[in-house]
Structures are given as structure tokens and as C-alpha cells.
């Protein structure tokens, strides 16, 4: 036990002096004293602290989810830590309201002091993207070179090392691919589902033929055929492989089947945690896109069409990342392949039984 007064212990434990001593507005040092530079600096520092926490959560999630066999007990911490990252991302997006209280004129007044400093050089942000699964080859080219070429050697090394480690996308894909129940005994979800889907299209064709004629019928039958083709593209392994090679799908064929299975039969007790995991990961992806969008709008408000201090086209580049730098769009695309519940194949009893926790209070 230390005999220091309680308030000192608070300061020591939280390193308050170091944190509060880290804001040094350059316009103040230069004698211009632009009021809003303090907000600008603290804002970025607060973000960096939250980025650190997100990385801390992601590291733990990845260690658990990338194991060869994921312990079922790990699902609870995985969902808790990812859920926490979701809540932090919400804060990051909401916080922009505070920065937008800064008049663009104030930003112009201290901008010269930033030099070429830009959020573009945030190593932690790049690590978050990489740990989630954004690939180097999928990034928009800004400087006709690599996105990390303006970072210091230490940050570059950290990003390159993260690129060699498991990322959330690959860990999820591997875990989904091993989902039991998709094929169990004589049960094969994919062929059951294909039969149900083709049954649905047969019904649609019969209904169109009964109700329509002439050109209208022709158009309707063509629309139905197009819908069917979409499904055929996922049912056929070869078509899926070429879609993967062309970058239209990133999820493996097995993971695609499992994620659809989980989405459809999500109420089954053993699928509830996997379904929540898919939902949580989609939340992370959507919130990151929302942050990118809000940040781009804020940048447009502050600098209009001007280029960024980091050397990009500014608003135009940032808006393009909203779409291009998405990572888990495959999970969103799954909804394309849902059919009405009344047409879904029921799970065979022997499969369904295995998916329930069978407890009876009776001796
Ligand atoms: C007045 C406020 C801000 C302005 C005008 C601004 C401007 C910009 C611009 C123009 C870029 C594109 C790269 C470049 O050419 O510089 C950028 C990127 C970035 N900014 Fe900001 N920013 C602001 C606030 C923030 C804050 C508070 C954060 C939080 C850390 C942040 C994080 C980032 C990140 C992570 C990128 C890289 C985005 C990517 O490449 O996908 N920015 N910013």
C-alpha cells in the first residue's frame, strides 16, 4: 500500500498528467491562438484511444475465433467484445456532431499548422481495417503507391505483420465452413434448399401462366428466369468459384451455405449465438461505412472540394471508400437468397433434435 493521498493515486493510475499534457495547439504557440484547434486535437486523441480499445477487443475475438476448433464457451466473450466494438463505433459516428460545431473558417485559420498531418496516417485505423479483413489489393489507390507508404517504419511493420495474421473475415469464413448440421447423416441442407427454391419458381411460373398472357406474360417469365439464374449462381460450385475469382463473392462456398443456413434457422437454440455473431459483424461493417460517410460529409463542410492535408482528393476519395472499403458485403448479399418462410424446408426431426438442449426436470 502506498501512503499517497487518494487524489494522487487517481492521477497515477490513469496517467492523467500525461494525457492532459498532450494537447499543444500550434496556433497558440505561434501566437495566433485559434480557439478551435484545441477541440480538433482532443478529438483526434479521443478517437485514437477508442481505436486502441477496438483493437484490444478485436485481438481477443480473433484469438478465439481463429482457433482450429472454437470452444463453444468462447462465443459469449466473442459476442460481448464485438458488441462492445459496435457500441464504440456508434460513439465515433455520433461524436462528429461535436466537431461540426467548428466553423470552417476556424479550421482554415489553423490548418497551415497541420503540415501534411492527416487521419490518413492513423496507423491504428489502418490496423482496424486490416484486422477486420480489408485487403491491400482492395484499397483505393491514392498516391499511385501503397496506402501505408507515408507511415513511419514501425507503423508499416505493424500493418504488414497484421496482414500476415488471421483477420476477422478469414476467421469467420473458416469457422462457418466447419458448421455442423449443414450436412448431417443423410441430411444435406443445400439440396433441400435448392428443391424448395425451384419449387417456388415453379409456383411463380404456374401463377403467371394462369393470370397473364401475351407480352406481359413473356416479360414476367423472363423476370422469373432472371431471378432463378441468380440462385443457380450460388447453387453451382463452379459458378461460385468463378464469382470468387472475379471478386464478386469473397465467402467460400461452404461458408456461404452455412451462413444462409444459420440465417434461416436462427431460432434453433444452437444457431442463436452464430446468428448473433453474423448480425454483430454486419453491425460493425455498417457502422464503419456510416462513420466513413459522416466523416466525408464533415470534410466537405470544412474544406469543400479542396484536397486533403494527406494528399488525397479529399471528399471525393473519402466518399468512394464508403462503398469500396466495405468488408462483409457478402453477409448483406445473403438476403438476396431468402425465400418466404412458408416455403422453407422443415428440418428433419433427427437434425432438429440435435440442435436443442434436451433437458427435462423429470427424473
Ligand atoms: C476538420 C476535421 C477533419 C478534416 C477536415 C479531415 C479531413 C480528412 C481528409 C481530407 C482525409 C483524406 C486523406 C487526406 O488527403 O488527408 C481524411 C482522412 C481520414 N481522416 Fe479525417 N478529417 C477531419 C477529422 C478527422 C477526425 C476527428 C478523425 C479521427 C481520427 C479523422 C480520421 C481520418 C481517417 C482515419 C482518415 C483515413 C480515411 C481513409 O483513408 O479511409 N479525421 N480526413
Boltz pocket constraint, residues with backbone or C-beta under 6 A from the ligand:
constraints:
  - pocket:
      binder: B
      contacts: [[A, 40], [A, 43], [A, 44], [A, 47], [A, 48], [A, 99], [A, 107], [A, 117], [A, 118], [A, 119], [A, 120], [A, 121], [A, 122], [A, 125], [A, 295], [A, 298], [A, 299], [A, 302], [A, 303], [A, 306], [A, 307], [A, 308], [A, 309], [A, 310], [A, 311], [A, 312], [A, 313], [A, 314], [A, 315], [A, 317], [A, 318], [A, 321]]
      max_distance: 6.0
